[in-house]
């Protein structure tokens, strides 16, 4: 079982690698480690992949909303 610190690091590393996909830039640019940890804890994620999946659900919603706004800008 990974520690919370390990899970947060895994999420951040994944976010950096996938910066331009599905809203991962939000994690890199706007999320504090404590916010990432809170989302992981709330979902009960225990593995790196579970933590990544949890945060993906969260940032995908933000990214979809951003895309909706951008689509109506012009």
HELIX and SHEET records of a PDB file:
HELIX    1   1 UNK A    4  UNK A   17  1                                  14    
HELIX    2   2 UNK A   24  UNK A   30  1                                   7    
HELIX    3   3 UNK A   33  UNK A   43  1                                  11    
HELIX    4   4 UNK A   48  UNK A   71  1                                  24    
END                                                                             
